[in-house]
Structure formats: C-alpha cells, structure tokens
C-alpha cells in the first residue's frame, strides 16, 4: 500500500489542528496530493489505463474545490499549503 498508517499520521500531525484531525481541509488536501502523485506515477507506466485516468481527474477536482474553500476563508493558510505541497497556482 502506498499510503501507510504512518504516512497518514505524519500528514495529519503536520497539517491538522490536532494529531487525529483527519477531517480538516488541509489534511484532506495533503492526502489527495499523495494519492494524485501516486496515480500520476502509475499512469506514466500504464498510459492506457483510462479508469485510473478518470479517477485522477476526479481527485484533482476535489482537491481544487478544497483549495478554493481554504482560499476563501484564509488566504495565508492557502499560501502555506501551496508552498508545503509544492503545488502551483
């Protein structure tokens, strides 16, 4: 499994308000980013895997919506998220 319990706990501790706050928008964005990176690597090898391609596009859309939510509520948190996750906007 590419996303282990330890990695999830690490991301939750880094981006969440508490160590067990997996529902925070920042934590969700971080988890989506991990999954997106994994699926991107998979698609580099398996170009014709269209179901994975669709799943990747849906994840990118979900992450975009959450980032827009963070941007509307607190622009400073949004900028920190972009820097720490190496996202471009």
TORRO-91265 format. One record per residue (C-alpha): y, x, z; residue number from 1; residue in three letters. Coordinates in Angstrom, 1 decimal, decimal comma. Example, Ala and Ser with C-alpha at 12.3 -4.5 7.8 and 13.67 -1.06 7.14 Angstrom:
<recs>
[rec [-4,5; 12,3; 7,8]; 1; 'ala']
[rec [-1,1; 13,7; 7,1]; 2; 'ser']
</recs>
This chain:
<recs>
[rec [0,0; 0,0; 0,0]; 1; 'unk']
[rec [3,4; 1,4; -1,0]; 2; 'unk']
[rec [5,3; -0,3; 1,8]; 3; 'unk']
[rec [3,7; 0,6; 5,1]; 4; 'unk']
[rec [4,5; -0,8; 8,5]; 5; 'unk']
[rec [6,2; 2,5; 9,5]; 6; 'unk']
[rec [8,5; 2,3; 6,4]; 7; 'unk']
[rec [9,4; -1,3; 7,2]; 8; 'unk']
[rec [10,2; -0,4; 10,8]; 9; 'unk']
[rec [12,2; 2,5; 9,7]; 10; 'unk']
[rec [14,3; 0,4; 7,3]; 11; 'unk']
[rec [14,7; -2,3; 9,9]; 12; 'unk']
[rec [15,9; 0,1; 12,5]; 13; 'unk']
[rec [18,3; 1,7; 10,1]; 14; 'unk']
[rec [19,9; -1,4; 8,6]; 15; 'unk']
[rec [19,2; -4,2; 11,1]; 16; 'unk']
[rec [21,2; -5,1; 14,2]; 17; 'unk']
[rec [18,1; -4,5; 16,3]; 18; 'unk']
[rec [14,8; -2,8; 15,7]; 19; 'unk']
[rec [13,0; -6,1; 15,0]; 20; 'unk']
[rec [15,7; -7,8; 13,0]; 21; 'unk']
[rec [13,9; -8,2; 9,6]; 22; 'unk']
[rec [15,9; -11,3; 8,6]; 23; 'unk']
[rec [19,3; -9,6; 8,3]; 24; 'unk']
[rec [20,6; -9,5; 4,8]; 25; 'unk']
[rec [21,0; -5,7; 4,9]; 26; 'unk']
[rec [17,3; -5,3; 5,8]; 27; 'unk']
[rec [16,2; -7,7; 3,1]; 28; 'unk']
[rec [18,3; -5,7; 0,5]; 29; 'unk']
[rec [16,7; -2,5; 1,7]; 30; 'unk']
[rec [13,2; -3,9; 1,4]; 31; 'unk']
[rec [13,9; -5,4; -2,0]; 32; 'unk']
[rec [15,2; -2,0; -3,1]; 33; 'unk']
[rec [12,0; -0,3; -2,0]; 34; 'unk']
[rec [9,9; -2,9; -4,0]; 35; 'unk']
[rec [12,2; -2,6; -7,0]; 36; 'unk']
[rec [11,8; 1,2; -7,1]; 37; 'unk']
[rec [8,0; 0,9; -6,8]; 38; 'unk']
[rec [7,8; -1,7; -9,6]; 39; 'unk']
[rec [10,1; 0,4; -11,8]; 40; 'unk']
[rec [7,7; 3,4; -11,5]; 41; 'unk']
[rec [4,8; 1,1; -12,3]; 42; 'unk']
[rec [6,5; -0,1; -15,4]; 43; 'unk']
[rec [7,2; 3,4; -16,6]; 44; 'unk']
[rec [3,5; 3,9; -16,9]; 45; 'unk']
[rec [2,5; 0,3; -17,9]; 46; 'unk']
[rec [5,1; -0,7; -20,4]; 47; 'unk']
[rec [3,3; -4,0; -21,5]; 48; 'unk']
[rec [2,8; -5,4; -18,0]; 49; 'unk']
[rec [5,0; -8,4; -18,6]; 50; 'unk']
[rec [4,2; -10,2; -15,3]; 51; 'unk']
[rec [5,4; -7,2; -13,4]; 52; 'unk']
[rec [8,5; -7,0; -15,5]; 53; 'unk']
[rec [9,3; -10,7; -14,7]; 54; 'unk']
[rec [8,7; -10,1; -11,0]; 55; 'unk']
[rec [11,0; -7,1; -11,2]; 56; 'unk']
[rec [13,8; -9,1; -12,8]; 57; 'unk']
[rec [13,4; -11,8; -10,2]; 58; 'unk']
[rec [13,7; -9,3; -7,4]; 59; 'unk']
[rec [16,8; -7,7; -8,9]; 60; 'unk']
[rec [18,3; -11,2; -9,0]; 61; 'unk']
[rec [17,5; -11,9; -5,4]; 62; 'unk']
[rec [18,9; -8,5; -4,3]; 63; 'unk']
[rec [22,1; -9,2; -6,3]; 64; 'unk']
[rec [22,6; -12,6; -4,6]; 65; 'unk']
[rec [22,2; -11,0; -1,1]; 66; 'unk']
[rec [24,6; -8,2; -2,0]; 67; 'unk']
[rec [27,1; -10,8; -3,2]; 68; 'unk']
[rec [26,7; -12,6; 0,1]; 69; 'unk']
[rec [27,3; -9,3; 2,1]; 70; 'unk']
[rec [30,3; -8,5; -0,1]; 71; 'unk']
[rec [31,9; -11,9; 0,6]; 72; 'unk']
[rec [31,5; -11,6; 4,3]; 73; 'unk']
[rec [32,1; -7,9; 5,0]; 74; 'unk']
[rec [33,2; -5,5; 2,2]; 75; 'unk']
[rec [32,8; -2,5; 4,5]; 76; 'unk']
[rec [29,1; -3,3; 5,1]; 77; 'unk']
[rec [28,7; -3,8; 1,3]; 78; 'unk']
[rec [30,1; -0,4; 0,5]; 79; 'unk']
[rec [27,9; 1,3; 3,1]; 80; 'unk']
[rec [24,8; -0,5; 1,7]; 81; 'unk']
[rec [25,6; 0,8; -1,9]; 82; 'unk']
[rec [26,1; 4,3; -0,6]; 83; 'unk']
[rec [23,0; 4,5; 1,5]; 84; 'unk']
[rec [20,7; 2,9; -1,0]; 85; 'unk']
[rec [22,2; 4,7; -4,0]; 86; 'unk']
[rec [23,0; 1,5; -5,8]; 87; 'unk']
[rec [25,7; 1,4; -8,5]; 88; 'unk']
[rec [28,2; -1,4; -9,0]; 89; 'unk']
</recs>
